[in-house]
Amino acid sequence: MHRIRKSALFSFCLLLIVSGISACDTQVTDAAPSSETPKVVTESSTKPSTEPTQPQSSLEVSSSEKTAQTKQAVQSSFEPVKATPKKVKVFFPKNPQSGQDFTYVEPVWRTTNSPSTAQFAIEQLIAGPTSQEKARGLIDPIEFKGSSNCGKDFTISITNGIAKLKFCKSVISGGTGDDARQKFSINTTLKQFPTVNSVIILDRNGRCLNDQSGENTCLKKAEKLTTESGLSIDGLGSVKINMTVAQASSVAGTQIVPSRQNPNRVCDYYKPANGPEGVTFMVTEGRIATVEVETNKITTVHGIKVDDTESTIKSAYPGQIQVNRLLNSEKGKAWVLQPSSFADKDLRLVFVSPNGETVSRMIAGKVPEVNYAEGCLDVRPG
């Protein structure tokens, strides 16, 4: 009977629980042994809870909160990424160094957020040095005159390691020195970028800037020195006076190597390793001082060659030739091409004639080395 009453009581409590009444909770727990009574879990209690509210787990975030988080993530993904400022070098000539060595340039730093760093660098080169930098001797390598034929100062493109810079305004030049300083400022500035191996510089008409030969040699594939290389007051072909031996080797397409040594270690003779024959470079203090040509297979940019006469020379260079007596010779003459601009005042092109009638060798170079009668033997250690 006792068991029957307990069972009836248990059934009555279950009925109350199903009806939403929980007063029998205690009785249910006590009504049967734990080994026989199934556990009943209610979803809620009529009594207020005294336990502190537990924070929601990451799995219990409401759908509205999830939506808000999703929107925030999407918005964040579309926020513009701030550009990292880049430091770029700009190379300017400097006085007095660049007056003697046309290849001499010094770098200054500029900062930009522009992705077009090469274009920015040329813009800064055109803008020129600041007043503080000018006070240190830095000078403007590029000056314009006239209007643009493309709506801006220049255009630039980089393809397969070649940077092609085309000016849209006329570039002012005072002569060979200015030409060289412009070239080296631009080349050195652009070659700091790993995407640039070589540089082509064009004028507003698409011709090679300052190309006195008129052959647009900068647009031709770079070739080593040959008998087609023209001699001018500032060098032979791409090899220019005041270049280091390493620089000359780089632009010549062949190594410039020792030819014969001189006891005076201030001066040495070099030659192109793979020709052309009959070409010798005098090197003083590590830089090319003169280039000497003793073959009639090479001409000047105006067509003069070994074996030509005085009248032919004067015809090619009207009003520019000075006639000097050749030292240590009764009949010998030296026909000297005088520079046409102040920037080239330290350069000469000399046509040597021991018999006073025809040219036996041509020498281009800087003063005083170009005037040495005995070459390196005339150089005195400083």
Buried (B, 14 or more C-beta within 10 A) or exposed (E): EEEEEEEEBBEEBBEBBEEEEBEBBEEBEEBBEEEEEEEEEEEEEEEEEEEEEEEEEEEEEEEEEEEEEEEEEEEEEEEEEEEEEEEBBBBBBBEEBBBEBBBBBBBBEBEBEBEEBBBBBBBBBBEBBEEEBBEEBBBBBBBBEEEBEEEEBBBBEBEEEEBBBBBBBBBEBEBBBBBBBBBBBBBBBBBBBEEBEBBBBBBBEEBBBBBBEEBEBBEEEEBBBBBEBBBBBBBBBBBBBBBBBEBBBBBBBBBBEEBEEBEBEBBBBBBBEEEBEBBBBBBBEEBBBBBBBBBBEBBBBBEBBBEBBBEBBBBBBEEBBEEEEBEEBEEBBBBBBBBEBEBBEBBBBBBBBBEBEBBBBBBBBBEEBBBBEEBBEEBEEE
